[in-house]
Amino acid sequence: MPYSPEHREKTRARIVECARVLFNRHGYENVTINMVMEAAELTRGGFYNHFKSKEELFAAAVSNFLMGRGAAWRADAGIDPSKPTREAAAQMLCSYLSDKHLGDLDGQCPMIALPSDVGRSGPEVQAAYQLLLEAMVGLFESSLTGPKRKRRETALALAALSVGGMVLARTLPDSTLASAVRTAAHKQAVRMLES
C-alpha cells in the first residue's frame, strides 16, 4: 500500500530539518546523504524519492528555515511579522544578535551558519539564501518610517550589521572580542533604527 501524501510531506520535512541541522554543524561539504538519512532514521534509497541531489536538499534546507525554525525563533522572540513596528524591529535586532542565538549552533539562521557554503553553491541555493535576506530586510523596512529609499537603505544596513556581526562573532575564538563585535553591531543598528 502506498504512503499517503501527508506521510510523504512529513518525511520530506524530517529529511530537510535533519539536513539543516547537519549543514549548520558541519558545513555543506562535510555532510553526506547517508548522514542526513541516518539522522532522519531513513534509508539512503528513500532520499531519491524526495530530492534529485544533495544540492537540491541544501536549497530546501535554506529556504525552509524561514517558515520552519525561523518561524519558531521569531515566535520565541515575540516578533510578529504581520505587525511590523519599530519595537518589533528592535526586538529582532536584540534577539538576532543575542548570546542565545550565537550559542544555538543547530538553530542558527543559515545566513550566519552557511554564507561561504552558499557562496560556492548553485543558483537555487543562492536564491533560497536571498529569500531569507529579503524577508529580514522586508521586516526592517516595513518597521521604519520616512521616504521609501531611505527606509530601504536603512533596512539593508540593519540586515548587514545583524548578519555580519553574528558571522564575525561565530568565527572568533576570543569570546570577549566576539561579544564586543555583537554589542557594537547592536548599538549601531539600534541607533540607525531610532534615527
C-alpha positions, 0 to 999 in steps of 0.5 A, spaced: 500 500 500 502 506 498 504 512 503 499 517 503 501 524 501 501 527 508 506 521 510 510 523 504 510 531 506 512 529 513 518 525 511 520 530 506 520 535 512 524 530 517 529 529 511 530 537 510 530 539 518 535 533 519 539 536 513 539 543 516 541 541 522 547 537 519 549 543 514 549 548 520 554 543 524 558 541 519 558 545 513 555 543 506 561 539 504 562 535 510 555 532 510 553 526 506 546 523 504 547 517 508 548 522 514 542 526 513 538 519 512 541 516 518 539 522 522 532 522 519 532 514 521 531 513 513 534 509 508 539 512 503 534 509 497 528 513 500 532 520 499 531 519 491 524 519 492 524 526 495 530 530 492 534 529 485 541 531 489 544 533 495 544 540 492 537 540 491 536 538 499 541 544 501 536 549 497 530 546 501 534 546 507 535 554 506 529 556 504 525 552 509 528 555 515 524 561 514 517 558 515 520 552 519 525 554 525 525 561 523 518 561 524 519 558 531 525 563 533 521 569 531 515 566 535 520 565 541 522 572 540 515 575 540 516 578 533 510 578 529 511 579 522 504 581 520 505 587 525 511 590 523 513 596 528 519 599 530 519 595 537 518 589 533 524 591 529 528 592 535 526 586 538 529 582 532 535 586 532 536 584 540 534 577 539 538 576 532 544 578 535 543 575 542 548 570 546 542 565 545 542 565 538 550 565 537 550 559 542 544 555 538 549 552 533 543 547 530 538 553 530 542 558 527 539 562 521 543 559 515 545 566 513 550 566 519 551 558 519 552 557 511 554 564 507 561 561 504 557 554 503 552 558 499 557 562 496 560 556 492 553 553 491 548 553 485 543 558 483 537 555 487 541 555 493 543 562 492 536 564 491 533 560 497 539 564 501 536 571 498 529 569 500 531 569 507 535 576 506 529 579 503 524 577 508 529 580 514 530 586 510 522 586 508 521 586 516 526 592 517 523 596 512 516 595 513 518 597 521 521 604 519 518 610 517 520 616 512 521 616 504 521 609 501 529 609 499 531 611 505 527 606 509 530 601 504 537 603 505 536 603 512 533 596 512 539 593 508 544 596 513 540 593 519 540 586 515 548 587 514 550 589 521 545 583 524 548 578 519 555 580 519 556 581 526 553 574 528 558 571 522 564 575 525 562 573 532 561 565 530 568 565 527 572 568 533 575 564 538 576 570 543 569 570 546 570 577 549 572 580 542 566 576 539 561 579 544 564 586 543 563 585 535 555 583 537 554 589 542 557 594 537 553 591 531 547 592 536 548 599 538 549 601 531 543 598 528 539 600 534 541 607 533 540 607 525 533 604 527 531 610 532 534 615 527 
